[in-house]
Amino acid sequence: MIVHSLSGPSGTGKSTSALQFAFEHQIEAIIDDGLLIIGGEKKAGVSAKFEKNTITAVRRAIFQDDLHKEEVRKALNNFNVASILIIGTSDKMTKKIADRLEIGPITHFHYVEDIRSRKEILIAQFVRGTQGKHVMPIPYKQVEQNFFKRFIQRGFVIFSKNRVKLGETTLVRPDFHHQTFTISKRVYSDLIKHVVETNQRVGKVDSIHYGMENNFPIVQIGIYLKLPVTYVVVEELREMQQQITNEFLTHFGFEPGEVKIEVKGII
């Protein structure tokens, strides 16, 4: 069996990228948080997401329970898996999982920084911190419904670059994740408004919109410039975009996916 490892800190989006990564590298199966996933669907295992605390969650993820381990090992044999991707927070963790499942040494090591941009990682960490959402790379219908008391929400359909459906994700909030905080949507809009209104080139702010598109924060602004226009407008707008990006990094720890500025007129 060809064994791949994908590691990186918690909340950086490894599970979100797993299906696409496995498809691009022609990897048949994925081990993620105690689950065996093949063809975008759970085939065996129990998710660590539904453990009561972080200690039992880690034990579940590294297959310390013998019955759990044997269930996944049997499924690997039944499906005749020839290549697999093990996801963990470190090389040490993925090696431990490979040893427990007795699937041979890891021959390919990958890291989340290699497959996700800095912007994507920062946004993923921010969402984890503010909303406590964890991603499971399996369809909503396969999530154990007896855990109805927990937050469970449909995630996204994952497509390849040529629009082949690879699978789906499900969003959950585990019992063991308590360190969350909330930021009102108005806070983002107020920060944007402050940056734009204090710009000496802006005569009037017509509209500000902050929302999410494809899991990325998008900023849309409509402004009127004031006379006299004795400068290169595009350069000034780019500087304003960069200032907004810098403010988001300073206060929230991530960059917007896009900052769209529309000049509606001159007053």
N, C-alpha and C positions, 0 to 999 in steps of 0.2 A: 504493500500500500504506500502511495506517495502521500506524505503528511506535510501540510502547511500550517504555519502558526501566524495568527494575526493578533498583535498585542498593542495595548495602549491604556492610559488611565481611564477610570470609570467615567461615563458620561461624555465621551468624545465622539460617539457616533459609530462605533465598530459594528454593532448589530444592524444599524440603518444601512450601512454600506456592504454588508456581508453577501447578500444575494447577488448584487451586481459584480462584486469582486470575484466571487466563486465562478460566475458565468464567464467572465472575461479570462479567467485562468484555467477554464475547463476542469474545475473541481466538482466532483459529484456530490459530496456531502459536507455538512457543516455541523460542528459541535459548538453549541452556544448556551451557556448557563444551564447545563444539565440536559439539554435537548439534542436529539439527533434529527437533523433536518435534511431531507432529500427532495429535490425537485420543488423547493419552496414550501414543503409541507412537513409537519412533524410526523416522524415515523416511530419514535420511541423516546423514553425518558420523561423526567419530571422537571419543570422549570424551577430554578432557584428564585425566581421573582416572587414566588408565592410562599416563601419561608417566612417565619415570624420575626427573625432577627438576622443580623449580618453574619453571625457565626454559623448558624445553620445554613444560610444562603451560600456561604463559601464552601462548606462541606458538600452541599448538594452539587455545586458547580464543578467540584473536582472529583466527584463520584466516590466519596468515602463510603457511602452505603453500598454494601455488596450486592443486594438485590437490584438496586438501580444500575450498578455497573454491569451486571450480567444481562439485564434486559437490553441495554444498548449494545453490548458486545454481540449478543445473539442476533440483533437486528442488522448489525454491520455484516455479519456472515450471511444472513438470509438474503440481503440485497447485493451481496458480492461487491461491496464498495472498493474501488481501486484507488481513489484519491479523496482526501478529506482536509477540511480547514478547521483548525481548532482556535477558538477565540478566547482570549483571556486578558487579564490586566498586565501580565508580564511574561517574559520567556519562561521564567521559573514555573509559573502557573500552567502554561500550555504544555511544558515538558512533563509536569506532574500528571496532567490529564492523559497525555499519551501513554505514560507508564501505567496508570491505573487501568486504562482500556486495553493495554498490551497490543498496541497497533504499530509498534516499531518506532524508530527514532524520527524526529522532525528533521526534514531535509531542506525546507524553505522557510525562512523567517521574514515576516512582513510586519510593518508598523503603521499605526493609524496615520502618522504624519506623511507616509508615502502615498496614501490613497485618498486623503481628505485635505482640503486646503485649510490654511490657518483660520480663515473666516468661518468655514463650516464647523471646525472644532470649537471655536469660541462660542458660536451660536448654540451648538449642542450642549456645551457645558452650562450656558446661561439658562437654557430651557430646563435642564436637569435641576439646577439650583432653585429656580423660581417656581417651577410647576411639579417637580418630582416625578416627571414622566420617564418611564423606561420603555425601550423598544424591544418587542419580540418579533423576530423575522418569520412569523408564521401567520396564517389567516386568522381573522377574528373568530371564525366558527370553530377553530381548533383549540381555543383557549378554554381551560376548564371552567365551565359555567357555574360550578358549585361555589366559585369564589366571587359570586355576584355582589357581595358587599364591598368589594374593592372597586377602585376606578378602573374601568375597562372601556376602551374606545377604539374604533376602527382607525387604522393608520393610513398608509398609502399603498397604492398598487405600484410595484416596482417593474419597470420596463427596461429592456436592453436598448442600446443606441438605435437599433433597427426595429424598435417597437415590439419586440417579443416579450410577452408577459413572463416574468421570472418568479413572481410570487407577491405576497402582501405582508404588511407589517401590522402589528397590533400594539396600542399604547396601554400601559398599565402603570399603576402607582402602588408599589409593594408596601406591605405593612411596615417593613423595616426602614423605609425612607421617611424620616420626619423633618429633616433639615431643609425646609423650604421657606421662601418668602414671596411676597406678592408686590408687584409694581403696577399701579393703575396705568391704563393705556394713555390717560391724560398726561402723565408725567413725561412720556416720550414727546407728545405733541407740544407741551409747554417748553421743553428744552429746544426743540426745533424752532419754535416761534421766537424764543429769545435770541438764538443765533442769527436768524434772518432779520428780525426787527432792528438789531443793533448794527447791521451792515449799512455803511454810509451810502451805498449805491441803491438801496431799496427804498422806494417811496411808499409802497403799500403792500401788505401781505393779503392776498386774495383768498387763499385756501391752503390748508395743511392736512395731509392724510397720512396716517401711519397704520400699516396693516401687514398681513403675511401672505406671501405668494410662493407656492412650492417650498414651504417650510423656511423661507427666508424673509426677514423684515424688509419691507419696502417703504421708502419715504417719498411722498409726492407733494410738491410745493408749487403753488401758483403765485407769482409776484408781479408787481409793476415797478419798473425802474424810474428813478427821478432824474430830471434834467439837471445839469447838462451831461450828455453821454459823450465824454471825451476820452474813452478808454476802449480797450478790446473787450467786448461783452463776454465772449466765450471764456476768456481767461479769468474774468471775475467770477463767473458762475462755477468754474472748476474749483476755484479757491474756496467758494462757499460750500461746495460739496465736500471738499476735504476737511473744512472746519467742522461741519456736521458730523462727519465720520470720526474725527478726533474726539469730539465731545462724547459721542456714544462709547468710544473705547475708554475714555477717562471715567465716565460715570457708571456704565453698565458692563464693561468688559468685553464687548463685541462690536463688530461693524455692521451697519445695515447692508443687506444684499445689494440694494440699489438706492441711489438718491437722485430722483428725477425732478428737475426744475423747469417749469414752464414760464417764460416771460410773456405775460398777457398784454403788456402795453407799456407806455412811457407817460409819466405825469409830471 
